[in-house]
Amino acid sequence: MTILLTRPKPDCNRLLERLRHNGHRVICSPVLDIQILEVDFNGLQDMQALLFTSRNAVRAVARRLSHWHGPVFTVGDGTAKAARKAGFDQVLSADGDAADLARLVAAQCSPRDGPLLYLAGETRGAVLEQMLQDAGFSLLSRDVYRAKPADALSHDAVQAFARGDIDLVLLYSPRSARVFRDLLRRELEDRVLEKVDAACLSPNVAQAAGEGWRRKIVANNPDEPALLAALEAAYGGGFDR
């Protein structure tokens, strides 16, 4: 099976070896380019906790916040793993989506104990911020990275689509799904997807991926292990190691 990975390079490289170990041919064509932004962290000592909804945000601030030893809340286990690897030692994962993270923070923290600091990308949903503000929390948000759309799909990806070699595309966010479709249309017609499956991290990603696929395989939880489990079930093997 030939699989196209669309995540930024650090995440793409991490999954690439696992898929190759399972016997797949893998092509990486990141559709978003991650750019680290300069951020002023003055007043950090007044925060009661840090919030992350992506590995990219963790990587963007890891060195600059190496002195932080307070609570860290993450949207899922993958982001939690990245946070622990970065040196944060009090990490709690919501193992879900932004709404699950908001509920976890509200259960573990009190508005009386000080503001929360949400470290995220420039482009993001409003669910987490809105829910916590509605719960009475003072929430400060800082943009720590910019996800810029790629200029084009990789040459290898375009050629593989043109030959009909691609069997599966992995999509992890609504925005990356939309960018992927836009980049594909610049090079080829949508009909090249008629024999291609889309593996989507969530129903929102599946919706953003649009129509015209052979089928969409959707994770039952918005994290990579659940996505790989869905692929394992859909194909009857090949994704479990």
N, C-alpha and C positions, 0 to 999 in steps of 0.2 A: 504494500500500500504506500502511496506517495502522499505525504501530509505537508500542508503549508502552515507554518507558524507565523503569527502576525504580531506577537508581543515585542516590546522593546528588547534590545540585545541581551541584557543580563538575564532576563527571564527566559528568553528564547534559547540561549545557550544552555541553561540549566535543564530544560526539558528535552532538548535535542538529543543528548546522550541517552536518556532513558528510552526514548522512542526508537532510536537506532538499535539499542540493545534488544528491543523486542522485534527487530527485523524490518523496520519500516525505513523507507527512504524519506528524508526530511529536508525541506527547503525553508529557510528563514527569510522572511521579508517583512521587517518591522514597519507597521503603518504609522507609528507615532515615534517621533524623536524627542527624547527627554532632555530638557535643558534645565540645569540647576539655577535657581534664582538667589540673589543675595537678600538676606533677611536680618532685621534687627531683633535680637532676642533680649533686649533690655526689659527688665521686669519679670524675667522667667521665675525668679525666686518666689513670686507672689502666686504662681499658678498651683492649683491642687492636682492637676493631672494633664497629661498629653494625650491627644487623640489622633489616630492614624486610620486612613481608609485605603492606603495603598503601600506596596513595597517601595515604590518610587519615592514617596515622601520620606520614608524611613531612611533610605539611602542618601537622600538629599541633605539630611540634617545630622546624620549619625556622628560625624566627627565634631561638628560644632556643638552638639549637646551631650558630649561624652561625660560631662559632669552631672547630668541629671540622674537622680536615683529615686525619684518619686514614681507614682503609678503611671502606667502607660496602658491605654485601652486601644485595641485594634478591632477592625471589622471582621477579620477572619484569621484562621490559623496560619495561613501563608504569611500574612503581614506580621503576625505575632512571632513567627519563627525568624523573620528578618529582623524584628526589633530585638529579640534575644541575641541574635548573632551580632548585632551592632553594639551590644553591651548593656542594654536596658535590662534591669533585673527584677522589676515588678510589672510583669506584663499579663494582662487579662484579655482574652479573645472572646468576641461575641459569637464567633462561628456562624456568621450569617451575613446580613446586609446592613445598610446604614440605619434602618429602623431598629434592628436588633442591637446594634451598637448603642444607639440612643437609650434604649431600655436598660441595657447593662449599666451604662454610666449613671443613669438616674437611680438605679437600684443600689449602686456602690458609693455614690458621692452625694453630697448635700450642697445646695446653692449657698448655704451659710459658710462653707469652708473655703470660698474663694473662686476665682474664675477658672475656666478650662481653656486650654490652648489647643486648637485644632490646626494641624499641619497638613496641608493638602496641595493639590494641583490647582492651577488657575481655573481650569474648567472642571466643574463638579456639580453634582446634584445638590438640592437644598434641603433634603429630608432631615439629615442629621442636625444641621444648625437650627432648623425650624422647630423640631421636636424638643431639643434641649432648651431653646429659648422659651418655648411654651411651658416647659416644666419649671421655669424660674431661674435657670442658670445664666450666669454671665459667661458668654462664650466669645473668645477672641480667635479669629481665623487668620492664618498667615499662608500666603501662597509661597511654597518653597520650590516648586518646579513648574515648568511649562511643557505641555505635551504638544509639540508642533507636528502637524500632519506631514508625512513623508512626501517628497516630490513625486515619487513614482514607486510602483512595485519593482522588485528586483528583476534583473534580466532573466535570471533562472526561473523565477515564478511566472513571468509573462510567457516565456517559451514553453514551460510545462503546461500551462493552461491552453496554449494554442495547439499543442500536440494532443490534448485530452488526457494528460498523465495525472493530473491532480485528482485525488479521490476524496480528500477531506481537508477542510479549513477550520482551524481553531480560532474562535473569537471570544474575547474576554470582557468587553465593555460595549455599551451601546455606541459610544463615540467611535471606537476603533472599528466596529462593524460598519458604521456609515462611511468612515474614511476608506475602508477597504473597498466598498462598492464604488465609491467615487473614483478611486485610483484604477480599479479594474475597467470601468467604463471608458477611461481615457485611452486604453490600449486595445480592448476587445469587446465583443458584444456579450450581453448578459446570458445568452444561450450557452456559453461555455460552462455555466454552473448547473446545467440540466442533469449532469451525471456526477455531480459533486455534493457531498454531504457537508453541512455546517454544524460544527460542535459549538454550542453556545453555553456560556456560563450561567445564564439566567433567562427567564422569559422576556425580560426587557431587551437583552442582547438579541434574542431570537427575533423579536419584533423589528429591531433596528437593522437586522441582517437582510430584511426585505424578502421578496418572493423569487421564485425561479430555481431554487435548489432542488436536488433530488429528494432530500429530506433534511429536517433539522433535528439534531439530538441535543436535548437540553438537560443540564445537570439538575438534580433535585435539591441541591444546596449550592449557593454561589461561591464555590471554591474549587481549586484544581483537583484535589482527590475525588470529589464528587463528579467532576466532569470526566475524569479518566474512568471512574467506575461506570458512568453512563455509556462511555465508548466500549468498555469491556463487555457490557451487557448487549449493546447494539450489534457488535461484530462477533460476539461469541468467543472473545479472547484477543490477546495481542496488546493489552494495555495494563496488565496487572503487575509488572515487575519494575 
